[in-house]
């Protein structure tokens, strides 16, 4: 039986009070700051492993799918940390995290040509420029010398597939997710396979062998040597452990792996490293070589992330004035949170009233509620990267993906269709409301700060 309005309003009020106590009070800010300091070593250990994996995996899609570096997530995501002005601080703005253009940090990220010229030795750069696959331009590019992709496919390659690989936990789950998108959006099977295997190879190689600039001391091991290469085992698209020989990082990012890489989805790479490494003389007088620009960029991003981490406690409590931090009764942030919880509970209440006619299992009922919440929230994400493919889908494309996704989790397609029809008439309004709730307070506080006392 669904809850009464009184029940879920009461529950939302309780959640509002807890949220304020844990996030928005002065005590909460201090506690969260201490927690951030305590876990910083663990966070940086985790980031040192994952940030290079996903950034360098994403960069492999530049040459393979003609995507400029500045378009790629998470590589293109970067922020500037600033203290607020006095007027901004009075309006509860405790810290400012401003998105910046990644090309301000790395000029070569502006296009694919610059990436190739800055990162690859001249002897290889010419061929990479000449033979790279190019995105077609109608009325200008020869059809057989380019490829054409719809926005959903490009957004999936640009950001969403890397997010899926980061979050979903197991190779089987990741493959299932990629296959669902490929099936419902008519993505070429070879594209799906290439995305999965590049992510798998690049992430596995970080710890299964040792490559200077990419591997991590104390976490990576020396791979088995075979002639002039190292042998590693990675999980392929068939979810089988497959052994492969690699010579360097560029080999697994862009190279043609015989017997595995489909024709047209990789380059024949040499045993020598294609990446350009600056030569310089060390203090001891020996000539040595530095890291490629792409590796340096990941190191810079890691350092900037370390610098921002301690500001997390302030960032999550932003837009809370002094009097609002005293009591949840006066807090606009807490009111905003309660409004979002009311939306959530009303959606769950509606699902409950429909689904209990067909389903008695509490686990399945919870799954149907989660499915409908996903239907509302995925195209309306503001703070998280990796959701652009869902935003690019039409209503029918998203519905097709959504139903297929949850059918694979064991839910009934007819019930999912019934739930979709029940929310369809107000689905866009709920998404817009969710987005507006998040933006309204921020915009108002900055406007008030500009207007002065």
C-alpha positions, 0 to 999 in steps of 0.5 A: 500500500502506498504511503499517505502524503502526510507520511512521506512529507514527514519522512522528507522533513526528517531527511532534511534535518539529518542532511542539514546536521551532516553537511550544512552546520559549522560542526559538520563542515569541521567534521567533514574537513577532518575526515577529508584530511584523514582519508587524503592518503587513501584518496590519493592512492586510489586516484593515482591508480584510477585517474591515469587509467581512465584519462589515458584510456579515454585518450586512446579514443582520440585517434581511433574515433577522431575525437579531439582531446578537449571533448573527452571526459574525464580528461577535459574536466578541470576546475580552478579553486578560488576564495570568495569575496567578502560579499560572496561569503556573506551570501554563503559562498564558502569556496568557488570551484570554477570550470576551466577550459582544458586547453588553458592548461594543455594547448595541444588538447585543442584538436587532434592535429595538435595532439599528434604533433606535440605527443608523437615523434615526427617520424610517426606523426606524419603517417598518423595525420595522413591515415587517421579516420576523420569524422565526415562533413556532409557536402565536403568529405568523401564518403569512403574516407570518413565516418558518420555518427549520430550524436548519441554514439559520439556522446557515448564514446566521448564520455559515457562508456568511460563512466560505465567502466569506472562505476559498474564494478565487474567486466560482465556488468560493463559488457552487458551495459555496453551491449545494451546501449549498442543494441538499442542505439544501433552501434556497430558491434566492432565499436562496442568491442573496441571500446571495451577492450581498449579500456580493459587493456589500458587499465590492466596494463597499469598494474600487470606490467611496469611502464615508466610514467604510467605504472605505480611503485608498490602496486605494479609488477614486472610483467613476464618478458617475452623477447622484447615485449612484456606479456600481460593477461587482460579480459577480452570482449568474450569475458575470457582471459587473453594473453597479449604482448605489449611493447609500450603504452601507445601500443595498447592505446592505439595499436593493432593487436593481431587476432583481436583488433578489428580492421580499421580500429587500430594502427600498426605500431612499431616496437619503439615508443611512438611518444615524443620524449624531451631529451635533457641533461640531468644534474649528474651530467647524463643525458636522459628523456622526460615523459610524453606530454600526455603523461605529464598532463595526467600528472598535472591533473593529479596534482591539481586534484590533490590541491582541491581535495581538502576543499570538499567539506566547504564545497558540499556546504556551499550557499549556506549563510551563517544563520542558515548553518545555525538551524535547518529551519532557515536553510535554503539548501536544506529546503532544496534537498527536501523538495528533491526528496518530496519528488523522489517519494512521490515518484516511489509512492506512485510506483508502489501503488501500481506495482503491488498489484503484480509484485509481492517481493520487496526486492523487486518492488525496490528495483521497479522504484529505482528504475523509474527514478533512473528514468527521471534522473539520468537525462537531468544530471548536473554535477556528474560527468558521463551522462551526455549520451542519455541527454542526447537520446530522443524520448523513444531512444531513451525508453528503448535503452531503459526497458532493455537495461531493466529487463536484463536485471530481471524486471518485466517489460510489460510492467516497465511499459505501464510505469513509463506510460504512467510517468510520461505525461509529467516526466519532462516537468519533473526533470526540469524541476530537478534541474531548476532546483539545483541552479536557482539557489546558486544563481540567486546567491551570486546575484545578491553578492553582486548587488551588494549590501 
